[in-house]
Amino acid sequence: MGAPNRGRSMMVTTIIGFAVMSGIDEIVFHQILAWHHFYDRSTSDVALMSDGLLHAGELVLLVTGFFLFADLRRRHALAPRSAWAGLFLGLGTFQLFDGLVDHKLLGLHQVRYGVDLLPYDLGWNIAGGVLLLIGVILAVRTRDEGRTTAPADRAG
């Protein structure tokens, strides 16, 4: 079987993390709290349809990610510490992309309506930044995972 594959492990779990955070956003903020929809600049029917499309995309990514994850495990190529780094990279990337691009650049929706947005925007983007930073720190700490050392390096 194969040696741990750091890059593939990180890429696969980044997909999973992106999908998981998308699901958390969609379930908590779109459905439970009803603070916004994915696209709030039209009718409520369009907003509801946009949430359904977001959910469908998130599920496709999640299923794809877990199939790829299962393949890594089957081939004994999963690099576990790098996989955790990828998960946090995906979580943070979705959160920041949503907060900066969807909320501010494209104006598809806001975190919440009828309130002062600054605390919500700060909380949203700081949370995403913290998740992304955790992923970066873990990725740096695992950069040697899966590498084998040469016989001369092992002698000592």
Secondary structure, 3 states (H helix, E strand, C coil): CCCCCHHHHHHHHHHHHHHHHHHHHHHHHHHHCCCCCCCCCCCHHHHHHHHHHHHHHHHHHHHHHHHHHHHHHHCCCCCHHHHHHHHHHHHHHHHHHHHHHHHHHCCCCCCCCCCCHHHHHHHHHHHHHHHHHHHHHHHHHCCCCCCCCCHHHHCC
